[in-house]
Amino acid sequence: MENLTRDDWFTCLRNRHHYATTGNRMSIDLYLSSDHGFDRYPVDPMVAESTPENCETLVMGNIATCPDKTAALSFSVLAGTPIERVEVLNGMETLRTIRNKAPSGSTTSGGTSRYRILWRGAMVKGRGARANWNGRAVFEDCEVLKTREINAWNPDRVLAFEGQNTLTWSSVTAGNFGAFDVWLKEGVNPRVSLETEHLNATVRFSDIQAEDYVLPAGGLDLELRLFRLPDAVEPGALSAIVDIHLHEGRDDPIWIRVTTEDGFQAWTSPIYLI
């Protein structure tokens, strides 16, 4: 935006030069470039007649065609809290996940004792979407040092100890997610046994790394995820350049999804290649 006027605000909204967050205020820049540039349309040509103009770079919300088979997506995110990950997507397909690094001198994700146990998804679309997660986690051959709840807004649904190394929780998701972090003092063969209405599983912590360990449970992306986190995450700044393969005969809506360490998320408007 060149000026913070009413007309500029509405022009920005109409052209989709914006993003949404679940609460955490952050700044996101998103650009797409290619070797031979783009033909950018001021209006979707499928909706109204529109004359394209040539440009070298696209920003979030732009609609354009591209003569190349690949393009370079660059993003920069600034947030008030540490950024856990940024996912680059083409439509509903996740192309790449960029995770934040541990600060210099702290424990890296490969040797940390901090794990996140996350549940997400919905039962069905529309009515009846709510999925109840009344869960129990039993930690074996390890000691629970401390915990931290993520997206636990209901004071009647809390994470609680049941004995020394057993945690219980009660949560509801309908497309969103809940989670908790746990710090462990690990033994020789540490593992966790998980019990929920949707699935039961025993997972060895040696099998869990920075990449998500996913336990699908049906429904609409109904699943449990386990992954390691650094003991401390770099403060809220993350940027990268990602090469994007473009398809022939279909649209490519390119966008990013940001997740902060404290459980908030943000979604950009896509850059539409048609």
Number of C-alpha atoms within 10 A of each C-alpha: 9 6 8 8 10 9 10 13 14 11 13 14 13 12 15 18 20 17 20 14 15 11 10 17 15 19 13 21 16 22 17 23 19 19 13 13 19 23 20 23 17 16 17 17 14 8 7 9 11 13 12 17 11 13 13 13 16 22 20 23 23 23 24 24 17 18 13 14 12 15 19 15 23 16 18 15 17 17 17 13 18 20 27 24 18 25 17 22 19 20 15 10 10 13 16 15 15 16 17 23 20 17 14 10 7 14 17 19 22 12 12 18 20 21 23 21 20 18 25 23 24 23 20 17 12 9 8 10 17 17 22 16 18 15 19 21 21 17 23 17 14 18 16 18 13 11 18 13 18 19 14 20 11 10 7 9 14 14 21 13 15 12 8 11 17 17 19 18 19 18 22 21 18 20 17 13 21 21 23 19 19 19 19 20 13 16 11 8 11 17 20 19 15 19 17 17 11 17 14 14 12 13 16 13 19 10 10 18 17 17 14 15 16 14 16 17 17 14 15 17 15 21 19 24 17 23 20 24 29 22 17 19 22 17 18 17 17 22 16 11 12 16 15 20 13 20 13 8 7 9 15 20 19 25 25 26 19 24 20 20 18 17 20 19 22 20 18 21 21 24 25 22 20 18
